[in-house]
Amino acid sequence: MNNRRYSIFIILFLIFCLVAGCSSPDDKKEAFLNRGKALMEEKEYVNAELEFRNAVQIDPEYADAFFMLGQIELKKKILGEPVGCLKKPCGSILPIFRPRSN
């Protein structure tokens, strides 16, 4: 089990080194998102959360990363945080659903 985690860590580290070297911000945030999703499949929620937060640092309006952060919070069963993380993408993508003032 430890060998598998170690191997996954090494692979992710090498991918990070390759991506971080010469990528655009969009490529970097996609790489963080994809690594986070892979870590979620391995049930490595703490590390996945870090990857999604890295993606959000690059693009504070990155709805996919906020959605995944909300999913992690639901997995961790913290009931206060998921709502905030899941509301962020909706507000930035769907402004037509905001209340209108008369």
N, CA, C and O of each residue as an XYZ file, in Angstrom:
408
protein
N       0.822     -1.189      0.000
C       0.000      0.000      0.000
C       0.867      1.254      0.000
O       0.590      2.195     -0.744
N       1.907      1.278      0.821
C       2.784      2.435      0.858
C       3.564      2.588     -0.442
O       3.833      3.706     -0.881
N       3.929      1.460     -1.060
C       4.641      1.531     -2.329
C       3.768      2.140     -3.412
O       4.252      2.883     -4.266
N       2.477      1.823     -3.374
C       1.562      2.370     -4.374
C       1.416      3.879     -4.181
O       1.440      4.633     -5.153
N       1.265      4.318     -2.941
C       1.167      5.754     -2.668
C       2.454      6.468     -3.077
O       2.416      7.550     -3.663
N       3.567      5.864     -2.769
C       4.853      6.444     -3.130
C       4.969      6.562     -4.644
O       5.431      7.585     -5.149
N       4.561      5.539     -5.369
C       4.612      5.562     -6.837
C       3.698      6.647     -7.393
O       4.077      7.377     -8.309
N       2.493      6.752     -6.837
C       1.567      7.788     -7.294
C       2.147      9.167     -7.026
O       2.052     10.058     -7.870
N       2.749      9.347     -5.853
C       3.358     10.629     -5.521
C       4.471     10.980     -6.508
O       4.551     12.115     -6.976
N       5.316     10.025     -6.820
C       6.422     10.263     -7.759
C       5.879     10.625     -9.136
O       6.376     11.553     -9.773
N       4.878      9.912     -9.595
C       4.289     10.188    -10.913
C       3.676     11.591    -10.933
O       3.894     12.353    -11.875
N       2.916     11.926     -9.899
C       2.310     13.249     -9.832
C       3.362     14.351     -9.756
O       3.199     15.412    -10.359
N       4.432     14.101     -9.022
C       5.506     15.081     -8.923
C       6.170     15.299    -10.278
O       6.463     16.435    -10.650
N       6.406     14.226    -11.010
C       7.026     14.356    -12.329
C       6.111     15.093    -13.303
O       6.568     15.914    -14.098
N       4.828     14.793    -13.232
C       3.871     15.498    -14.085
C       3.864     16.981    -13.728
O       3.840     17.838    -14.611
N       3.886     17.277    -12.438
C       3.908     18.667    -12.002
C       5.145     19.378    -12.542
O       5.051     20.509    -13.019
N       6.295     18.728    -12.470
C       7.534     19.341    -12.965
C       7.446     19.626    -14.461
O       7.886     20.679    -14.924
N       6.882     18.696    -15.209
C       6.746     18.904    -16.649
C       5.766     20.023    -16.965
O       6.016     20.851    -17.841
N       4.660     20.042    -16.251
C       3.623     21.045    -16.516
C       4.076     22.424    -16.053
O       3.831     23.414    -16.742
N       4.717     22.502    -14.922
C       5.097     23.791    -14.366
C       6.189     24.475    -15.180
O       6.335     25.695    -15.115
N       6.942     23.717    -15.930
C       8.067     24.268    -16.664
C       7.695     25.260    -17.742
O       8.260     26.353    -17.791
N       6.767     24.914    -18.598
C       6.492     25.782    -19.745
C       5.022     25.724    -20.141
O       4.689     25.345    -21.264
N       4.152     26.098    -19.222
C       2.727     26.029    -19.502
C       2.092     27.398    -19.332
O       2.592     28.256    -18.603
N       0.990     27.574    -20.018
C       0.204     28.785    -19.837
C      -0.602     28.651    -18.545
O      -0.741     27.544    -18.026
N      -1.133     29.751    -18.019
C      -1.959     29.648    -16.809
C      -3.163     28.715    -16.990
O      -3.535     27.999    -16.061
N      -3.771     28.720    -18.180
C      -4.894     27.817    -18.420
C      -4.466     26.359    -18.360
O      -5.180     25.517    -17.815
N      -3.305     26.065    -18.919
C      -2.794     24.690    -18.864
C      -2.494     24.279    -17.425
O      -2.764     23.149    -17.019
N      -1.933     25.213    -16.668
C      -1.590     24.902    -15.275
C      -2.842     24.636    -14.450
O      -2.882     23.681    -13.674
N      -3.870     25.476    -14.612
C      -5.068     25.260    -13.796
C      -5.764     23.960    -14.189
O      -6.321     23.277    -13.330
N      -5.741     23.608    -15.476
C      -6.295     22.323    -15.915
C      -5.512     21.163    -15.319
O      -6.092     20.158    -14.907
N      -4.182     21.308    -15.276
C      -3.349     20.241    -14.707
C      -3.654     20.061    -13.221
O      -3.760     18.934    -12.739
N      -3.794     21.179    -12.492
C      -4.147     21.081    -11.079
C      -5.504     20.402    -10.912
O      -5.677     19.559    -10.033
N      -6.458     20.769    -11.754
C      -7.787     20.170    -11.669
C      -7.727     18.669    -11.931
O      -8.331     17.885    -11.199
N      -7.005     18.271    -12.968
C      -6.914     16.844    -13.311
C      -6.198     16.048    -12.231
O      -6.595     14.925    -11.920
N      -5.131     16.630    -11.650
C      -4.436     15.933    -10.558
C      -5.350     15.800     -9.348
O      -5.370     14.764     -8.684
N      -6.102     16.851     -9.069
C      -7.037     16.798     -7.945
C      -8.090     15.726     -8.136
O      -8.434     15.011     -7.195
N      -8.605     15.611     -9.359
C      -9.603     14.566     -9.636
C      -9.002     13.178     -9.465
O      -9.646     12.279     -8.924
N      -7.762     13.003     -9.929
C      -7.103     11.699     -9.769
C      -6.905     11.378     -8.288
O      -7.094     10.238     -7.865
N      -6.528     12.377     -7.511
C      -6.340     12.161     -6.077
C      -7.667     11.861     -5.378
O      -7.703     11.087     -4.421
N      -8.742     12.464     -5.846
C     -10.054     12.153     -5.259
C     -10.428     10.700     -5.500
O     -11.000     10.049     -4.626
N     -10.107     10.192     -6.679
C     -10.395      8.786     -6.965
C      -9.621      7.870     -6.032
O     -10.080      6.776     -5.701
N      -8.445      8.318     -5.610
C      -7.627      7.540     -4.671
C      -8.025      7.810     -3.223
O      -7.412      7.283     -2.294
N      -9.067      8.644     -3.035
C      -9.547      9.036     -1.713
C      -8.500      9.814     -0.920
O      -8.474      9.760      0.310
N      -7.644     10.531     -1.627
C      -6.635     11.411     -1.025
C      -7.212     12.821     -1.006
O      -6.773     13.693     -1.756
N      -8.209     13.039     -0.134
C      -8.972     14.282     -0.160
C      -8.150     15.504      0.229
O      -8.348     16.580     -0.334
N      -7.241     15.361      1.170
C      -6.434     16.505      1.593
C      -5.552     16.984      0.441
O      -5.480     18.182      0.168
N      -4.888     16.057     -0.226
C      -4.024     16.430     -1.346
C      -4.840     16.941     -2.533
O      -4.421     17.867     -3.228
N      -5.997     16.340     -2.760
C      -6.862     16.801     -3.848
C      -7.319     18.232     -3.580
O      -7.357     19.061     -4.490
N      -7.663     18.513     -2.332
C      -8.089     19.873     -1.984
C      -6.986     20.884     -2.276
O      -7.261     21.979     -2.766
N      -5.749     20.525     -1.979
C      -4.627     21.420     -2.271
C      -4.502     21.687     -3.765
O      -4.234     22.815     -4.179
N      -4.693     20.657     -4.567
C      -4.615     20.833     -6.020
C      -5.714     21.768     -6.518
O      -5.457     22.647     -7.341
N      -6.936     21.582     -6.021
C      -8.038     22.447     -6.444
C      -7.811     23.880     -5.976
O      -8.128     24.825     -6.699
N      -7.267     24.048     -4.778
C      -6.985     25.403     -4.291
C      -5.884     26.058     -5.130
O      -5.911     27.270     -5.347
N      -4.926     25.275     -5.597
C      -3.902     25.816     -6.494
C      -4.532     26.313     -7.794
O      -4.151     27.360     -8.318
N      -5.494     25.557     -8.306
C      -6.194     25.976     -9.534
C      -6.949     27.276     -9.302
O      -6.974     28.142    -10.176
N      -7.566     27.421     -8.127
C      -8.325     28.634     -7.806
C      -7.392     29.830     -7.628
O      -7.779     30.961     -7.922
N      -6.177     29.597     -7.154
C      -5.218     30.693     -7.041
C      -4.860     31.247     -8.409
O      -4.652     32.451     -8.558
N      -4.789     30.380     -9.403
C      -4.487     30.829    -10.758
C      -5.664     31.578    -11.349
O      -5.492     32.621    -11.981
N      -6.869     31.041    -11.143
C      -8.085     31.662    -11.683
C      -9.164     31.668    -10.593
O      -9.823     30.652    -10.373
N      -9.346     32.799     -9.915
C     -10.332     32.868     -8.824
C     -11.773     32.662     -9.268
O     -12.650     32.523     -8.415
N     -12.049     32.636    -10.548
C     -13.404     32.403    -11.061
C     -13.549     31.015    -11.688
O     -14.487     30.781    -12.451
N     -12.641     30.102    -11.379
C     -12.619     28.774    -11.996
C     -13.692     27.890    -11.356
O     -13.467     27.273    -10.315
N     -14.838     27.842    -11.987
C     -16.018     27.170    -11.434
C     -15.786     25.680    -11.204
O     -16.244     25.139    -10.197
N     -15.086     25.006    -12.111
C     -14.861     23.563    -11.952
C     -14.086     23.264    -10.671
O     -14.393     22.302     -9.967
N     -13.083     24.089    -10.371
C     -12.288     23.870     -9.161
C     -13.133     24.121     -7.919
O     -13.037     23.374     -6.945
N     -13.965     25.170     -7.942
C     -14.843     25.427     -6.802
C     -15.838     24.293     -6.614
O     -16.135     23.903     -5.484
N     -16.348     23.769     -7.705
C     -17.278     22.637     -7.615
C     -16.599     21.434     -6.958
O     -17.179     20.785     -6.089
N     -15.370     21.144     -7.379
C     -14.651     20.006     -6.805
C     -14.325     20.244     -5.326
O     -14.346     19.304     -4.531
N     -14.024     21.495     -4.954
C     -13.810     21.801     -3.539
C     -15.079     21.525     -2.745
O     -15.015     21.002     -1.632
N     -16.220     21.870     -3.306
C     -17.488     21.564     -2.655
C     -17.702     20.073     -2.502
O     -18.205     19.611     -1.478
N     -17.317     19.314     -3.532
C     -17.442     17.854     -3.459
C     -16.564     17.282     -2.351
O     -16.971     16.362     -1.641
N     -15.369     17.824     -2.207
C     -14.475     17.353     -1.143
C     -15.073     17.654      0.222
O     -15.046     16.812      1.120
N     -15.609     18.852      0.371
C     -16.204     19.206      1.654
C     -17.375     18.279      1.980
O     -17.576     17.912      3.138
N     -18.142     17.903      0.963
C     -19.226     16.950      1.196
C     -18.675     15.592      1.618
O     -19.238     14.935      2.493
N     -17.582     15.175      0.998
C     -16.966     13.887      1.367
C     -16.451     13.934      2.806
O     -16.531     12.950      3.541
N     -15.926     15.087      3.189
C     -15.401     15.236      4.547
C     -16.519     15.463      5.553
O     -16.278     15.474      6.760
N     -17.741     15.644      5.062
C     -18.926     15.830      5.904
C     -18.848     17.088      6.757
O     -19.276     17.104      7.911
N     -18.296     18.138      6.166
C     -18.314     19.445      6.810
C     -19.464     20.195      6.163
O     -19.402     20.521      4.977
N     -20.496     20.469      6.915
C     -21.716     20.982      6.324
C     -21.705     22.487      6.070
O     -22.510     22.947      5.260
N     -20.865     23.268      6.696
C     -20.873     24.707      6.483
C     -20.186     25.126      5.202
O     -20.668     26.031      4.520
N     -19.090     24.505      4.857
C     -18.284     24.912      3.718
C     -18.848     24.547      2.343
O     -18.719     25.361      1.428
N     -19.463     23.378      2.135
C     -19.861     23.013      0.768
C     -20.785     24.031      0.130
O     -20.691     24.292     -1.070
N     -21.660     24.598      0.906
C     -22.612     25.538      0.327
C     -21.871     26.711     -0.282
O     -22.185     27.122     -1.399
N     -20.896     27.260      0.424
C     -20.133     28.390     -0.099
C     -19.353     28.026     -1.347
O     -19.317     28.802     -2.302
N     -18.732     26.863     -1.356
C     -17.952     26.438     -2.519
C     -18.845     26.140     -3.709
O     -18.467     26.399     -4.852
N     -20.021     25.600     -3.454
C     -20.902     25.254     -4.557
C     -21.673     26.470     -5.065
O     -22.099     26.481     -6.220
N     -21.862     27.497     -4.227
C     -22.548     28.702     -4.679
C     -21.645     29.547     -5.560
O     -22.147     30.239     -6.445
N     -20.353     29.522     -5.360
C     -19.413     30.356     -6.103
C     -19.515     30.121     -7.608
O     -19.622     31.092     -8.358
N     -19.488     28.856     -8.088
C     -19.575     28.661     -9.538
C     -20.885     29.172    -10.118
O     -20.894     29.728    -11.217
N     -21.975     28.998     -9.414
C     -23.272     29.411     -9.949
C     -23.347     30.919    -10.100
O     -23.882     31.415    -11.092
N     -22.826     31.644     -9.144
C     -22.871     33.097     -9.218
C     -22.019     33.647    -10.330
O     -22.373     34.662    -10.931
N     -20.905     33.008    -10.623
C     -20.016     33.543    -11.648
C     -20.423     33.104    -13.050
O     -20.150     33.814    -14.018
N     -21.064     31.962    -13.175
C     -21.414     31.453    -14.496
C     -22.821     31.869    -14.906
O     -23.067     32.164    -16.075
N     -23.738     31.893    -13.956
C     -25.141     32.128    -14.276
C     -25.652     33.431    -13.663
O     -26.501     33.395    -12.772
N     -25.156     34.569    -14.118
C     -25.602     35.823    -13.514
C     -27.079     36.110    -13.772
O     -27.667     36.951    -13.091
N     -27.692     35.426    -14.745
C     -29.097     35.683    -15.040
C     -30.012     35.199    -13.922
O     -31.173     35.604    -13.866
N     -29.520     34.345    -13.035
C     -30.343     33.831    -11.956
C     -30.240     34.667    -10.684
O     -30.836     34.324     -9.663
N     -29.492     35.755    -10.744
C     -29.436     36.646     -9.600
C     -30.714     37.461     -9.536
O     -31.282     37.789    -10.578
N     -31.182     37.796     -8.345
C     -32.409     38.587     -8.224
C     -32.261     39.956     -8.876
O     -31.218     40.600     -8.761
N     -33.298     40.387     -9.550
C     -33.292     41.702    -10.172
C     -33.876     42.721     -9.197
O     -34.788     42.416     -8.429
N     -33.339     43.916     -9.243
C     -33.925     44.990     -8.435
C     -34.831     45.818     -9.326
O     -34.482     46.119    -10.468
N     -35.983     46.183     -8.812
C     -36.949     46.963     -9.592
C     -36.755     48.424     -9.421
O     -37.488     49.217    -10.011
